[in-house]
């Protein structure tokens, strides 16, 4: 892929890397590539970060034909730029594209584009502990047309944001609200896809949870309303009597890359792992009997997010006395160590730019 590079003539001042927040600051450049039916993906370029001009009739605004991904670049101990499993993001991009009738994006294009934009803005990768350069690739439908049909033109864009911890509390255990009214997705829908509509559907329950002092929503299945699925921004894991349990991928749960990494790591440590249905009733009984030892979420943004409290209707469950558990801590230390290069990567997951 030939990428044209136009560098900014007015670079921004770098932020204070000790006080970044999450997703609020953007780098000097962005990657853009177009798709035209009959021509394919073309005109790959890196240009100064700027607003996008689109018609009010642009299809993405009216029918939500869009997808996005999320990954990070890390500052290695030797100053290198490091990516973590970008090939998995490329594969998941096309799984989402297929569901949304967006043209296939060659996986090598995705990875090459990510590498190129990170290389141009590598000085924006923060070097403070727990920080990273968040990478947001996305594709939008761009036809000016009010009929309901797949677009014939698209834009693939990548923007970058130096970021601190996803949760202001860092690794402090969070409270999770188990939602029993609204549903996020059902099998056969778009729950497995990385698309904005899934997140828009989750906002009303998240507002309700935040108003009651909880950080996130844990969704139940959309049919029986009894089986655990995923948190709004994370997959979820439970340690029950020494066994690591996570909901199976059934078509309504996002196949998280950190989720996959956690499963492989736990198995490599000799820990039993089960991907299966788990009901909220089983969870409550496990907590009452003392069998529920740890709960943690996994995702690109937070990496590992220990859960100290779960609420379901009138039941409030305290997990591990509200403290981070040993498995959660070990997973966080291992994954972040692999990402920044302080732990040897025997899995072949990291890519140095």
C-alpha positions, 0 to 999 in steps of 0.5 A: 500500500502506497501511503502519501504523507503530508505533515502538519506545518503547525504542530501542537504543543504536547500535553502533560503526560501525567494528566491525560485522562482518556480520549480527550487529546488528539495528535497532529495527524490522521490516516485516511483512505477512501473506498469507491465501488468498482475501484476498491480501497484507494488514496491512502494518506496521512494528513494533518488532524482536521475536521471532516466535511460531509453532506447532511445527507451522508448515509452514516448519519441516517442509517448508522452504517459504520464500524470502529476498532480500538487498540494501543501503542506503548512506549517500550523501555528502549523508547520503541513504539510497540503494538499488541496483537494488531492482527486480531483487530484487523480480523475483527474489523472484517467480521464487523464489516461483513455484518454491516455490509461494509467492504472487506479491508485487507488485513495487511492494509489495516496493520500497515496503516496503523503502523504508519500513523503511529510512526509519524506521531510516535513522539505522542506516545506517553512514557508515564506508567499506565499511559499509552497512545490509544488508536481509533480506526473507524469506517463510515458510509459516505454516500449522499442518499436517503434510501436504505441500502449499503453505501457505495463509498466509504472512508477508513480513518485512524486517529490517535489519542494519548491517554491515561487510565480508562477509569480515574480510579485506575486498578481500584475495584469498581462497582458494576450494576447488573441490568435487569430492564434494558437489553443490549443485544440478542443472538442474530443481531449485532452484539458481536460487532464493533459498531456504534449502535451497540454502544448507543443502546447501552447509554440509558442503562449506563446513565441509570447505573452512574446515577446510583454510584456504579461505574458500568453496566453488566448485561444479561441475555436478551431472551431469558434475561438470566445469563451473564453476557458482558459489561458495557465496555468490557468482557467479564470473568469470574473466579469460582472455586479456583476456576476461571469462568467467562460467558461463551461467545454466542453471537451477542458478545464482543470477541474481545482481544484482551479476553482472548489473551486472558484465556490463553494466559490462564491456560498457560499458567495451568488454571482451569478455564471455562467458556460457558453460560453462567446465570445471575442466580449461579453468581449470587449463590456462589457469592453467598457460599464464598465460592466467588473469589474474584470478578474482573473485566477485560478490554483494550481501554482498561486492560484489567478492571477488578470488580469489588461490588455487583448489584442485582436488583436488591442484592449487593454482592461484595467481591473479595472484600472489595479488594483486587484479587491475585489473579486480576493483579497477575493478569494486569502485570503480565499483559502490561509487561508484554505490551511495554516489553518488560516481560518476554513475549513468548506468544508472539503478540507484540509488534515493534515499530 
